[in-house]
Amino acid sequence: MWRKAFVAVGVFLATMASAQVTVDIKIDSLQLFIGEQTGITLDVSMDANQHLVLPMLRNGDELVPNVEVVEVMDPDTIYLNEGKRVDVQQRYIIAAWDSSLYSLPPMEVMVDSQKYASKALALKVLTIDVDTLHVDEFFPPHGQMAPPFAWQDWKGAVYCSLLVVLLFMATLFLGDRLRKGKPIVRIIRRKKKLPPHEVAIDEIKRIQADRKWAEEDSKEYYTQLTDTLRTYIRERYGFNAMEMTSSEIIERLVSENDETALKELRDIFSTADLVKFAKWSTMINENDANLVAAMEYINQTKVEVDPNAKPEPEVIKETDKQRQNQVWVMRICGVLFLAAAIGLAVWVVWRVVDLLM
């Protein structure tokens, strides 16, 4: 029986402890000058399932005469003991308008229709000493002071501004190159330039390997052979043999070649002219003989390259397809640069306005 009684008392006390409500209040400063502000914090601790009604104070209300509530802050709620308890803090900003020692009355709250009161507070308000003998030393209130310059706040806007300028310059540069039809970088590949006689001999060997020209189309065969010789003569002697007739070439080479070389060249050109213009038919052995004669002429008139001389590179310019691809890349880059510049410029303007406000 006694055991049951103790258990019941324990349960009752635990229930009362869990339902305990505490009300506390504190002030930030117990002493201030007329017109200064300070804060009051009302702290209520209770069970989470209880209902709380805070004091009905609004901006402009007076706690006591000459002590005014300047601002009522939003309450702050903190849950404790895994959500079983709750702590509610209510902040009030007050100001006093006359020097005196004030006793601020307790603040009352309602928890489940039951009143709970905080303790009273004391507040001492001091007046400002005024030197009535030196009235000229009184100055009006200072205006708003601009915050000091901080590089950390401005460096992002400054760097982005420089980037905007660079992006706009890059966009203008690409637009100018596109308008003038010029690429950013001209793609030029360089390879070792072969001597004219090596190029001509390689071409003659190719013609010799493809014998179908000699067997099926003598005109094409001699056209390729004479074009190879004309190209060699142009590179070797420096005049445009491609635009000259056979007789003009022979006359031009009289002072350059000996009679043996000229005879071989004259025979090749004579046969080629008969085949191309008089539809002359040639035999296979005759075609081979002219091919050998062409190689002998090149070997007799070639100039050997000094092995110690620095080879002259041959320049190969970019193709039309490469140029077209580069134009598309320039257009895409220009659009991306312009979009990035506009976006960064908008951000810089927003950032500067935000810093100046």
Helices and strands as residue ranges (DSSP letters): H 2-18, E 22-27, E 31-33, E 37-47, E 52-53, E 62-64, E 67-72, E 76-80, E 85-96, E 100-104, E 108-111, E 114-117, E 121-126, G 135-137, H 151-180, E 188-192, H 196-209, H 212-216, H 218-237, G 241-243, H 246-253, H 259-277, H 284-301, E 313-317, H 320-356
